[in-house]
Structure formats: structure tokens, C-alpha cells
Amino acid sequence: METRSNSTPDSPASGSGAEPTPLSADGLVLVPLAAAAALDPSVFSKVNASEAIPASWEDRARKAWEYYLEEPLVKNCVNSWRTFAVGEEIKIAGDDEKVKWEAVDVADRLSVSEFVKDMILQLLVKGDAVGFKRYTKDGKDLEELVCVNPVSVRVKYAQGRLVEARQTPEDNPAADEGLDLPVEQVLHLKWDAPAFSPRGNSLVLPAFQSIELLRDYRRAEQAIAKRWATPFRLLKVGGAFGQKMVMPDQKMLEQVRDMVNKMDLKSGLVVPFYVTVETHGTEGQVLNVEDKVKEVKEDIVVALGLSRSLVTGDGPNFATASVSLQKMLVMIREIKQAARSILNWIFNDWLELKGWEDKTLQFLFNDLDPSDAVDFKRLLIELYDRKLISRSSLQLKMDLDPDIEAANRETEKRSVDMLDEKQIKPIVDMVTAGIMGVETAQEMLGLDPAKNPTGSRAEASWAGPFARASIAAVCDDCVHFDGDLNHCRVQRNETTFDTPVCRFFDLKTAAMERGSDREKEPTSRQVACRECGG
């Protein structure tokens, strides 16, 4: 018998450390025996943990977006961060009413709130956010805001500044065709990355391995559930029963099969003595998947930045949970700062196009603050009341612009609400105390001193507390003063002729005119006599 050697002159020696090449003999390929990985390469293809995180930034961004769309836990965490920071709607305030309402109209026309939400979502999920603004044909206004997919944009930086932005087709990123975006119309934000890094890092990136492990547990749980729900049944027909041997034919096998397939699972089935049913697949130990899935979910939530104590409800102590909450608040402020950068990029350019560079706009977020903001604001107000902090510091801590608030206060001082007692009473008190003049008070109230009638008792009553100070008269000019007795009939006390008049002052000449008018008017009796001819 001829034997064949496993080595040939052309093949390397077995002791050289190189892999032996397969040999062809009689048209057959002889593969040397190897480990289990050679029998089924798919068994250990993804055991390496590094393969769960792609090498390129584009692949990581696509995978993070896939996790956001398919994993409810990831979507809930990311949306929670965005909701805490941005809220439902962004409101605009300013030091000029006209500019403010113009900015509100622009925000509604360009859907600024939705644009900011989309940018923040791309920033957190993919690590990058790219915005593009398009001007009108005359170049005097903004026409459109576009949230560009950052995966389709190639950026280049020089000395920390963006010098080139080129958008390529998303279906074929390697293609030479593309569109160069003007750098002055592009905004590029990076999340959790230094200034020299051209790309940011996704918020979902630290949870990649935990998400893959969670999916493996789900597949195992599905396989176990499928094995329990659809067990394997083995039908045994025939055999030796005592001294009798039953040999089933094809017809008997088909009858038993049809009988079992058509049976009602809620009732019993009577079968001949030579039929036996064996069920396989429900025996053996079952993997406790629930506890494993719970642990993996907690790891994912922690990887996405939320505190484990807030997710599971337990923790070492209250101090640790409080520190975790403060950390979350700092991160919310970072996201909010990114949103403010987007808004400043939009409206600073718009103000410059309109020629309103000296105007200021403030952006208010209708956010959900997980902290107890009421106690904090009450503490700030108490510090301000005790003169421990200034008004500007109080406004800055409450996310208000001191310049805008000062301009609003100046606008409010120009007009006083006549129906607001809180505004009227201090003015009246200062006039009564002699600190402020009547003319000054009338100007503050928006009244014209020249149009205020002060010549009669009714007019003096209309003038109210200002009548005594505004009318340069004495009691001798009043009809209620009795010069013989030096007595006032209204106040019922003794007075002198040179005493300044009170609010019941009624000029003598005006009273005499009213009396003469009454004498000229016919009485009711005279009118009746004229009608009857008497």
C-alpha cells in the first residue's frame, strides 16, 4: 500500500510555525483538522468585545442611531435629557418690544423650536450636530433652517476653526460627487469632545456592549420561550406488548398522526395501546433571564448618564443620590448651553441683517427642572431682601438678563395703571407728605394739569386730595364760610378767613352764577300755567 506524506517539497515544514496548506489528491481537498472555530467560524465571530464598537466615527454614529430607534430604553433616556434641557417651547424676550415681536414671528416662520430639538437630538445620539441656514435672494433675511445629517458631512478644521464642510450622498458616502457648504452658513457642534477633535462622541457610545449583551439575553429568552411553547413530540406506534408484536404500516402511522394533530388540547384523546407519545424540550434547567436583563438595563441607564439611584430607587445614602442629582443638573445646563449656542447663531445673524446689532434678545426654556427650584428661588429672594446679593446676581441666578429687565422696568415707569392701588398709593402718600408736588404726580399718572377743572365744589371733589394743594384760595372765598362768626358750615368748627381751603371748597362766584341760573329757569308751576293758559 502506498502512503502519502502530508508534506511536499513546496510546502513549508510542520515545525516552521506556518500553517500547512491543503493538499489536492485525486480531485479532493484535504483540510487539516483544527479547533471548533474552523468547523463553524460563526461560533466565535463576535466573542471579541471590541467588535461591538465600530472603528470609524460614521459607523458608530449609524449604530447609535440604530440603537436609538430600536431600543426603547435608549430612546427614553435620550428624550429625557432633551426634554429636561429644552422643554416644550422656546420663548423669546427682549429690551425692545418691536424687535421682540419680529423675532417671535421669525421663530414661528422658521420653526426654530423644532430645529433646536432636532439639533440637540443629533448632538446627543450621534455626537455631532450640523446646521445650515439659507438666506433670501436679497440677502436681508433668513429663509430656511436645515438640520443636516452629520454622517453625510465631511468637516475639516485648521487651528481650531472650521475651514471646509462638504456633504456627500448618504447612500454612497465614498462617491466623488458632493456639495460644498459655505462655512459662514454652517454650524458644527460636538458633544463630549475636546476642541482639537474633528468629531464628537455619542452619548450612547458607552452603552454599546451592554446593549449587545441585552440583545443576546433577549434572543436566549426568545429561544427558551419558543422551546417551551412549541415542544418536540415523538409518537411511538407499535412494538412488543407481551406475547404480541404490533408492526404498524404506513396507513396506521398516518391515522395516528392525523388523530394527534386534530385533537382538542382542552380535552383528552383515546388512543390504542400501541401508541405512545413522548414530549421533549421542556426538561432541564432554564436560564434566569429576568435578573440578567434587569442588571443590563441598569448598566445601560448608567452608561447614558442617568443615576442608578434614580432608576432603581435605591442607593447607599441620601447624600450620594443628592450628588448624582446635582451632576445631572450640570449636564442639563451643558445641553441647554448648546441650545443657546444654536439660538445665538440664528438670531445674532438675523439682528445684524436687520441693523439691530445694539438690541438684545433673551431665550427662555419651558423646561422640566428635576430639582426643587422653588426653594432655591425663595432662598435667592431672601438673600436679596437682606441685601446680601445684588439685583443683577438675583436675575442671573434665575436665568434672566439684567439689561433686558432694566429696559422693561424703564418702559413700565412711563405709564402707571390708574386701577392698580399698589402703584397709585405711594404717589398719593408722597404728595400728602409734601415730598412730591401735585404737578409731578399728575405727570406720573398721565394727567394734564391744564385740563383739570378746579373751579367749583363738584370740580374740587373730582380733584380729590389735590384740590387743597392745587387751588390758591382761602376760606374767605368759600361760600360755606361765615365771615361774621368765623365759622365753617361744612366742617362745623371755627376758622379764619385766611385759612387755606379744604376739599369742600366752593367758590362764591360760581355759587352765585348757579343761583342766578336757577332764578332764570321757570319753575314747574310756571310751566304748567303756560300750558293751561292761566
DRENGUFI-314728 format. One record per residue (C-alpha): residue in three letters; x, y, z. Coordinates in steps of 0.2 Angstrom, whole numbers, plus 5000, padded with zeros to 4 digits. Layout:
<pts>
ALAXYZ ...
</pts>
This chain:
<pts>
MET500050005000 GLU500750174995 THR500750305008 ARG500650495006 SER501650615016 ASN500750775022 SER502250875017 THR502850915000 PRO504451004994 ASP503451154990 SER502551165007 PRO503451235022 ALA503951115036 SER502751075050 GLY503951145063 SER504251315055 GLY502751385063 ALA501751425047 GLU500051355043 PRO500151195032 THR499251225015 PRO497951095010 LEU498450964998 SER497550904982 ALA497450724979 ASP496350634967 GLY495250794965 LEU494950804984 VAL495550944995 LEU496250885012 VAL495951015026 PRO496950985041 LEU496050965057 ALA495851115068 ALA494851185083 ALA492951215084 ALA493151385076 ALA493751305060 LEU492251195059 ASP491051335062 PRO491851515061 SER490251595066 VAL490351525084 PHE491751645089 SER491551785077 LYS490851915089 VAL491551855105 ASN492851995105 ALA492152145114 SER493052275103 GLU491952225088 ALA490452295097 ILE491152465095 PRO491552515076 ALA493152595072 SER492552735061 TRP491552885068 GLU490252865054 ASP489952685059 ARG489752725077 ALA488552865073 ARG487452745062 LYS487552615076 ALA487052745089 TRP485552805079 GLU485052615076 TYR485052595095 TYR484052755097 LEU482752695085 GLU482652515091 GLU482952515109 PRO481552595120 LEU482752615135 VAL484052715124 LYS482652825117 ASN481852865133 CYS483552915141 VAL484053025127 ASN482253105126 SER482353135144 TRP483953235143 ARG483253335129 THR481653375137 PHE482453425154 ALA483553545144 VAL482553615130 GLY480753585136 GLU479153605126 GLU479453785118 ILE480753915117 LYS480154095121 ILE480954255117 ALA481154415127 GLY482054575123 ASP482354755128 ASP481354825113 GLU479554775110 LYS479654795091 VAL481254685090 LYS480554555101 TRP478954535091 GLU479854525075 ALA481054395082 VAL479454295088 ASP478754305070 VAL480454245063 ALA480454095075 ASP478754045070 ARG479154055052 LEU480753965053 SER480153835066 VAL481553875077 SER480953765092 GLU480853615081 PHE482553655073 VAL483453665090 LYS482653505096 ASP483253415081 MET484953485083 ILE485053435101 LEU484453255097 GLN485853235083 LEU487053305095 LEU486653185109 VAL486453025099 LYS487753045085 GLY488953165095 ASP488853295081 ALA487553425075 VAL487753515059 GLY486553665055 PHE486353765039 LYS485453925036 ARG484953995019 TYR484654175016 THR483354255005 LYS483854314987 ASP484154494993 GLY485154435007 LYS484254535020 ASP483354395029 LEU483454215034 GLU482354095023 GLU482653925029 LEU483553825043 VAL484053645039 CYS484653515051 VAL485953415041 ASN486353235044 PRO488153245052 VAL488553075045 SER488453145027 VAL489553295031 ARG491453295030 VAL492253435040 LYS494053505041 TYR494753615054 ALA496353725054 GLN496953805070 GLY495353765079 ARG494253845066 LEU493053765053 VAL493853785036 GLU492853665025 ALA491153575025 ARG490653455011 GLN489053355010 THR489153185001 PRO487653074996 GLU487052965011 ASP486852815001 ASN488652824993 PRO489752925005 ALA491352864995 ALA490752954979 ASP491753094972 GLU490153194970 GLY489653314984 LEU489053484989 ASP490253614997 LEU489353705010 PRO489853885014 VAL490753895031 GLU489954055036 GLN488253975034 VAL488653815044 LEU488653775062 HIS489553625069 LEU489353575087 LYS490253425095 TRP489753335111 ASP490953275124 ALA492553305114 PRO494053425115 ALA494253575103 PHE495553485093 SER494453335089 PRO493553355072 ARG492153245078 GLY491153225095 ASN490653075104 SER488952995105 LEU488052995122 VAL487552815118 LEU489352755114 PRO489752695132 ALA488252585132 PHE488652485115 GLN489252325124 SER487852325137 ILE486552345123 GLU487352205113 LEU487352095129 LEU485552145132 ARG485052085114 ASP485951925117 TYR484951895133 ARG483351935123 ARG483751805110 ALA484151675123 GLU482451725131 GLN481551705115 ALA482351535111 ILE481851475129 ALA480051535126 LYS479951465109 ARG480651295116 TRP479351295130 ALA477951355119 THR478251235104 PRO479051075112 PHE479550925101 ARG478350775102 LEU478950605097 LEU477550475093 LYS477950295095 VAL476750175086 GLY476949985088 GLY478149875097 ALA478149725108 PHE476749715120 GLY476849545130 GLN476749405118 LYS476149515104 MET477149615091 VAL476249765083 MET477049815066 PRO476249975060 ASP476150005042 GLN476050175033 LYS474150195034 MET474250165053 LEU475550295055 GLU474650425046 GLN473050395055 VAL473950415072 ARG474750575066 ASP473150645060 MET472250595076 VAL473550695087 ASN473650845075 LYS471750865075 MET471450835094 ASP470750975105 LEU472051025118 LYS470751065131 SER470050885131 GLY470850705132 LEU471250595117 VAL470950405117 VAL472250305108 PRO472650125105 PHE473850035117 TYR475250035105 VAL475350225103 THR476550315115 VAL476850505115 GLU478550575122 THR478750765123 HIS480550835123 GLY481151015125 THR480351065142 GLU481550975153 GLY483251045160 GLN483751205169 VAL483051365162 LEU484151525162 ASN483651665174 VAL483551795161 GLU482451925171 ASP483851965184 LYS485151975170 VAL484152095159 LYS483752205175 GLU485652215178 VAL486052255160 LYS484652385159 GLU485452475174 ASP487152475166 ILE486452555150 VAL485552685160 VAL487152725170 ALA488152725153 LEU486852855146 GLY487252975161 LEU485752945172 SER486052905191 ARG485752725196 SER484852785212 LEU483652875201 VAL483252725191 THR483252585204 GLY482652685218 ASP484052635230 GLY485752695234 PRO487052705248 ASN486352855256 PHE485353015253 ALA487053115250 THR487553005236 ALA485853025227 SER485953215230 VAL487653225222 SER487053125207 LEU485653245205 GLN486753395205 LYS487853305192 MET486353285181 LEU485853465183 VAL487653515177 MET487453405162 ILE485753485159 ARG486553655159 GLU487853595146 ILE486453545134 LYS485553705137 GLN487153805133 ALA487253705117 ALA485453755113 ARG485853935117 SER487353925105 ILE486153875091 LEU484954015095 ASN486354145096 TRP486954085079 ILE485254115071 PHE484754275079 ASN486354365080 ASP486554355062 TRP484654405060 LEU484954555070 GLU486454605060 LEU485454585044 LYS484054705051 GLY485354835058 TRP484854795076 GLU486554755082 ASP486354855098 LYS484754765103 THR484754615115 LEU483654455114 GLN483454335128 PHE482854155126 LEU481854065140 PHE481653875140 ASN480053805146 ASP481053655154 LEU480753525167 ASP481953555181 PRO482153395192 SER482753495206 ASP481753595219 ALA481853755211 VAL480553845222 ASP481653835237 PHE483153885228 LYS482254045221 ARG481554085238 LEU483254075245 LEU483954195232 ILE482454315236 GLU482854315255 LEU484654345251 TYR484154495240 ASP483054565254 ARG484454555267 LYS485554655255 LEU486754505253 ILE486754495234 SER486354625221 ARG484854635210 SER485954585195 SER486554425204 LEU484754385208 GLN484254395190 LEU485754305183 LYS485454155195 MET483654155189 ASP484154145171 LEU483654325167 ASP484654465158 PRO484854615169 ASP485054735154 ILE483354675147 GLU482454685164 ALA483154865167 ALA482454915150 ASN480754835154 ARG480754925171 GLU481055095162 THR479655055150 GLU478455015164 LYS478955185173 ARG478255285159 SER476455235162 VAL475555205178 ASP474055095179 MET472655205187 LEU471755055193 ASP473254975202 GLU473255035220 LYS474954975223 GLN475555105210 ILE474455245215 LYS474555245234 PRO476455285235 ILE476255435224 VAL474755495234 ASP475655475250 MET477155565244 VAL476055715239 THR475155715255 ALA476855715265 GLY477455855254 ILE478855755246 MET478155775229 GLY477255915220 VAL475555895213 GLU476155935195 THR477455795196 ALA476155675202 GLN474955725188 GLU476355695175 MET476755525183 LEU474955475182 GLY474755535164 LEU473655685168 ASP473755855161 PRO473655985174 ALA473056115162 LYS471456015159 ASN470955985177 PRO469456095182 THR469556165199 GLY468356305199 SER466856235208 ARG466356115223 ALA466055975211 GLU467656005202 ALA468556015218 SER467855855224 TRP468355775207 ALA470155835210 GLY470155745226 PRO471655765238 PHE472555885226 ALA471156015227 ARG471856095243 ALA473556105236 SER473156155219 ILE471956295222 ALA472756455228 ALA471256515238 VAL470756545256 CYS469156525266 ASP468656695263 ASP468256645245 CYS467256505250 VAL465356505251 HIS465256405266 PHE466256525277 ASP465356645288 GLY466356805290 ASP465356875305 LEU465556715316 ASN467256655308 HIS466356485306 CYS466356345293 ARG464656275290 VAL465356105282 GLN466656065295 ARG465656145309 ASN467156225318 GLU467956395320 THR469156455306 THR469856615300 PHE469656705283 ASP471556675278 THR471556485281 PRO471956385266 VAL470456305258 CYS469956115261 ARG469255995249 PHE467456055252 PHE467956225244 ASP466556305234 LEU466956475225 LYS465756615229 THR465656675212 ALA465256505205 ALA463856485218 MET463156655213 GLU463156605195 ARG462256445198 GLY460956545209 SER460656665195 ASP460456525183 ARG459156445194 GLU458156605195 LYS458156625176 GLU457456445174 PRO455556435175 THR454856335189 SER453656185186 ARG452156295191 GLN452556425179 VAL452756295165 ALA451056225170 CYS450256395169 ARG450956425152 GLU450256265146 CYS448556295153 GLY448456475148 GLY448256545165 
</pts>
